[in-house]
Amino acid sequence: MPPAKTKTYLKARHAFGVQYEGEFITVSEGELVPAGHKLLKQLGKAGVEEHFEEVTSFGRWDKVEQATAAPGEKR
């Protein structure tokens, strides 16, 4: 079984405020935003680089084992 695709997220480097969809919001330090989200597109490349970093690991929860053996696979 091929590895499951993981969704890429960006983590806020620090807390900051921004106007988004007509209202002022605060993004908390460490808050995760899915890559490709409208907020990131609004901020632009320079804003994303200033305020976010890519998350490459969620620690021990990254790897999820397959629940059952594949046909012909021994455990």
ZINORPE-V136459 format. One record per backbone hydrogen bond with DSSP energy under -1.0 kcal/mol. NH is the residue of the N-H (numbers start at 0). CO is the residue of the C=O. Records with the same first field share a line. If there is no record, write none. Layout:
# ZINORPE-V136459
NH=CO ; CO
This chain:
# ZINORPE-V136459
9=32
10=52
11=30
12=50
15=26
17=24
19=22
22=19
24=17
26=15
29=11
30=27
32=9
34=7
36=33
40=36
41=37
42=38
43=39
47=43
48=44
49=45
50=46
51=47
52=10
54=8
61=58
72=69
